[in-house]
Amino acid sequence: MRTSLLLTAILSLATPAIALAADGPRTLSPSAADQALAKDAAAIAAQSKSGSPKPFAHATLLGWASANRLAFRVAICSEDPLGGRGPWCEMSTCTVAPFDGTTKPEPTCSNDASTTLGEAAISEATILATARANQAALGGLTDGSLTKVNAKMAYKKGASITTPNNAKPIVLFAPSQDDGGRAMGVFAARLTAQTTSPDGACIGVIGIADHQSYYEGVGGIVPLPLGFVACNGKR
């Protein structure tokens, strides 16, 4: 099942009030990406079996798909201490198209795994098979050049990003308010990897964004995938 943004269906659910840690850059190497997948799949399977949450949030670069779409995978496990859903884990394979100058960029994701811990165990083999099938559906991926992350996030009017080839801030996550007038939105994000497309025309960035949300009046953080591609200074 494809969604425009991973976990949009649970934005209203309670999640930890403390932001989850995202790991450092993960390379475009197919073997490294497969090792990251195996590690995350094993962690999700183990948590689904035990029902004991061990929160993490990982974004892994997969490569460049056709039309300079950046492919990446996101794995997130949350304690959900506020009780909206209960502890859960999700994994998705995503792509993000180059910014066209007008439409707000959003990743398109296919679900690799989704489980509420303690309800039904999901096997590592099932997660791996689904994730690999979703990646294969993207077609052949090509490596770009992994570079130092020098894109920047700002949070003055929503969460916006600038890249070396696109200095104009582009809003990735718009601000909002809950029914009580409390500010909602992304006020912190970690950019974990940056890459240049094989043709040198585009810069892509991935990471994890922390969305401040509320459930029955209690605040919490919803971790979301972050992806952005800018090509040739498109504004």
N, C-alpha and C positions, 0 to 999 in steps of 0.2 A: 504494500500500500504506500503510495506517495503522498507526502505532505509538504506544504510550502515551507514549513519550519518545524524542526524537531521539537516535540513537547509543547506545541501550541495548544494542544488539547488539555494540558494540565497547568496552564498559566495561573488558573485560579486556585490550584491546590497548594497546600502548605508545604514548605520546604525549609531546610535549615537556615537559621538566621546568620550563620557564619558562612562566608564564601568558601566554595570548594577549591582546593589547590589544583592547578593545571600544571602538567609537567612541561619540561623544556622542549626545544625543537626536536621533531622526529623527521628523519631524512626521507627523501623520495625513493631511496633504494627499495626495490620490490621485496628483497629479503628482510630488510628492517621493518617495512610496513607489515609483512606477514608475521614477523615476530611480535610486533605490537598488537596485531589482531589476536594472535594466539594467547598472549598474556591477558588482554582485556576479556576475551571470551571465557578463559579459565576463571577469572575473577568473578565475572557475572554468574557463571554456572555455579561456582562454589557458594556465592551469596544466596542464590535462589534456592539452593538445597538446604543451607543452614538457617536461612532467615535472619542472619545477623549482618547488619549493614556495615560496610567499610567504605565510606564515601570517597569517590574520586571523580575527576573530570578530565578526559584525555581527548585531544584532537590530533589526528594523524594524517599527514599528507599522503595522497595516493598517486598523484600525477596530473597531467593535463589531458582532458578529453577533447573531442572535436570542438571547433569554433571557440577555442581558447577558454573552455569551461574548466575551472579548477575542481578537481575531485579530492575529497577528504572523508575521513571517517571520524565519528564522534562517539565516545563511550562515556556514559555518566551513571553513577550510582549515588543515591541520596538517602539520607536517614529519614527525611520527612518527619521530624519530631513534632510538628504541629498537627499531624493526624489527618490531613486531607485525603491521603491515599494509603499511607503506610509506606515503609521503606521500599524503594523500587530501583531498578536498573534499566537503562535503555541503551541501545546501540543503533546507529544509523549510518548509511553510506550516502554522502551528499555531493552535490555539485553546485557551483555558483557561476553564473554567466557574467561576462564582462559588463561593467556599468555602462548603460547606454546614454547617460547624460540626463535622464529624466526619471525613469522608473526606480523606485527604492529597491536596492539590491536585497534579495532574499535567497538563501539556499533552498534547493529542492532536494528532499531526502527520501530514501527508501528505508523502511524499518528492517533492521537486522535481528533485533531482539527487544522484547519488552516484557518485564516481569515485575509483579508485586511480590516482594520477598516473603516467603513463608506460605504463599498460597499454592504455587505449583512450581516444581523444579523444572528448569530448562537445561538441556545438556549442552556441553561445550561443542559436541559434534554438530548439533542442530544450529547453534549460533554461527559456527564456522561455515557450514554449508550455505546458510542464507546470506551471510555477508559476502561470501565469494561469488554467489550467484548474482547478487545485486551489483557487485563490482564488475563482473563480466558483462552485465547488461549495459554498462556504460561504453562498451567497445574498447578498442585498444587504447591504453594510456601511455603517454610519453613523459619522460622526465624533463623537468626544467632545471634551472640552476638555483640551488638553495643558497640564500644570501642571509646576511645579518638582518634581523628585524629592525627596520628603521621607519616603518609606518607608525603613525601616532593616533591615539584616541583622545577625544575631548568630550566633555559632558555638560557643556553650558546650556544648550537647547536640544536635549536628546543626546544620544551617544553617536558621535560622528567620527569618521576616519579620514586621514590624509595619508597619501603615499608619495614616494619620491617623484612619481610621474603624474601625480594629480594633487596639486597643493590646495585645491578647493575642498573644504570639509563636506563630506557626504554623510548624511544621516542614515545610520543603519538601524537604530532603534529609537522610535519616537517616544517622548514622555507622555504620561497620562496620569490620571488620578483614580483612586477607588471611590466607592460610594460615600466614604467619610471625608473626602477631599485630601487624602494623604497621597503624597507623590509616589508614583510608580514609574518604573523604567530601569534602564541599565545605567548604573552610576560607577561601575567598575568592570573592566574586561582585561584579559590577558592575551596578548598576541603571541602565539607560540611558534609560528613558523612563517617564513616569507620566501617566495620563489619567483623567478622570472620565467616566462613561457619559453618554449624551445625556439620560437621565431624572434624572441627578444622584444616583442611588441607590448607585452603585458606584465604587470606585477600582481601576484596573488598573495593574500594574507589569510591565515586561519587562526582560530583561537577559541576561547570560551568566554562568554559574556554572562554576567550575574544580573539577573532581572529581579529587582525588588518588587515583590508582590504581596498581596494580603489575602488571608483566608479567615473569614469570620472575625475580622478586625485585628488579627494577629499577623505581624509582618514576617516575611521570610524571603529567602533567595531561591530563585529558579535558575539553574544553570542552562544556558542556551548555546547552540553552535554559532560561531561567528565566521563568516567567509566574505571576502571582497576581492574583486578583480578590476583593475583599472588598466586601460590600454591606450598608449600613445597620448597621454594627457587628456583623455576624454573628460569633459566637464559638463 
